[in-house]
Amino acid sequence: MQFSKHPVTEPHPLNRLRWLCRRGMLELDAWLMRFLDVRYTELSADRQAVFADLLYQDDMDLFDWITGECVPPVEFEDMVEEIKTTRYPR
Amino acid sequence: MSAVKTSIPKRTFDAVIVGGGGAGLRAALQLAQANFKVALISKVFPTRSHTVSAQGGITAALANVSDDNWHWHMYDTVKGSDYLGDQDAIEFMCRNAAAAVYELEHMGLPFSRLDNGKIYQRPFGGQSQNYGGEQAIRTCAAADRTGHALLHTLYQRNIAARTQFFDEFFALDLIRDQDGYVLGVTALEIETGEPWLFEARATLLATGGACRIFRHSTNAHINTGDGLGMVLRAGLPLEDMEFWQFHPTGIPEIGSLITEGVRGEGGYLINKDGERFMQRYAPNAQDLASRDVVSRAIAQELLAGRGCGEHGDFVYLKIDHIGADKIKERLPGIRELSMQFAGVDPCVAPMPVTPTAHYMMGGIPSNMHGQVVTPVRTGPEEAVPGLYAVGECACVSVHGANRLGGNSLLDLVVFGRAAGIHMIETLRENPIARPLPEDAVETSLARLARWDKRKPERKTERKPEHEPQKTGTETVAGLRAEMQQIMQAHCGVYRNEALLKAGLEKLSAVEARLPDATLSDHSKMFNTARLEALELENLLPIARATLVSALARTESRGAHSREDHPERDDEHWLRHSLYFRERDQLDYKPVRLKPLTVKTFQPKERTY
């Protein structure tokens, strides 16, 4: 299900995104927070909007897309791949 | 309605529910369908509650696959609890399980089906036929997303029944008057940073567990025991806080859970010498022994210095011998998790695993109507008027010293419904709201003001750890990490007196430094730093309650294992612990051994 309470009509402040990265599953907390910390600020405005959109998707869908159980919708394909390959610098 | 003016916005409802997981949603639905005005406050969107992680299923003796009845389910639950569960509440849950599952089905929960069209059921550990006989097949599932399906079904029903959702509101404190009545809660609107007052004639806490007190946990970051913190601050006790279930195979640091399915497919555990050590601990079941047995075995290997890695703090789970093709076919999700979080492809190398905090058996003392109960004079379990608790945050107690898989989702819906029904009675009997106390919001405002305190201008030099630090040098993240480290090292799978005492001393030192912590961010909107500080104020006293309760219980029962007291001691310890914060002391109350209609299951040795 997609939530429409806060549609992504304008750039989200970083703090707002940080709270949206709090999920019902530990793995999603880790993946999304890691991406926000390491990659988000260097993205183009368009890509930042895609990430914000992604955060409004359902937990189970996100989990299945990232673990490869299901193929994500085409608009999220690159972003999911980037989230999977992002690591904290050693 | 109350005439007291408060300095913050106030909304009045018949009932306020704190927490948007399965338990909160089920209770809210009962009330909203009876046309009461219900507010549901949730710190994240309700469908992102941790209930979504309960993938296995919901247990009910439907007998769709194996011969079964609720008496056998009850026996298994009592035995699984290591006889610490209250047998009246367990009977209530197991008797009502089938009806609860059919009700969910009628609401539209898409259960998986057998070929004959009936609800699909799968076997889980600890399930038996005929009181300890053959394996029963009792857990109903909606593929591997039962919790997710439950959450969405209940959420949609609540929308239809006009429950009012306050998403991204963080509950702060209970409002309690001089006579002990609970009259609602204060909460912080996360988007604006403004506090609100939610006035209600009935308040229900459904805030979930608190495994984030541990360093290694399978729980989402939201599981910070907020309702437990609220209850302790209101002067009420917590029950059986020494009992935490550890899953044997979590990925170190991150905590991501590697399911029993890997061992079911032929995976086995090895120590740093490459030895299959489970052969020594459980010669028959070996790597497929129950969770607590495997967790204790791993902990013993680590204690004996046979752990792997630089710090010797994990063992390996080996599965590559079944072949890459089988792994990719049967365990693709697990392979991805391992590659993501451990950097290991299980097709070519073993996965690092360690016992990881998974579920809180203790919590807010409640009865089978969801009423929060506390000792008053000679009565051990007097209801706190206006206050209810359901789900992992509550201790009914149906899980006792050890929870069985599949019973947690059942707990949510059975007691969520029961609490809703009792709240309706309470509301009908008390149509007029009691006046709010003059200082209803003062505690919460003082807590918020405390975190607005700025860091001193001049930078002070940080002294070595053992010396008192100057004001403003502490951080919330730093203190939280220390607490988690202490709890993992001193109150994990294996405990003894010296370890627990040292843990308590270290935790006291961390608590003493909390007043010196300041925030780096003082903005209003979505200030996650402030939220994490408020969460830490909930976590720290829960950690303390756990240590104090674990130190006092000089026996081993269920998930509480004392090296120095390895046996269960029914003579002295067949009783529930109650921890009170203001005195930092324990009280005890008897286990309710008498079921509602059937004979007591007498405590016996628990063997599988």
Interface residues (C-beta under 8 A of the other chain):
Chain A: M1 F3 K5 P13 N15 R16 R18 W19 R22 R23 G24 M25 L26 E27 L28 D29 A30 W31 D58 D59 M60 I66 T67 G68 E69 K84
Chain B: K43 V44 F45 T47 R48 S49 H50 T51 V52 S53 R145 H148 L151 H152 D167 E168 I190 E191 S217 T218 N219 A220 H221 I222 I254 G255 S256 L257 P332 G333 E336 L337 Q340 F341 D521 S523 M525 F526 N527 T528 L531
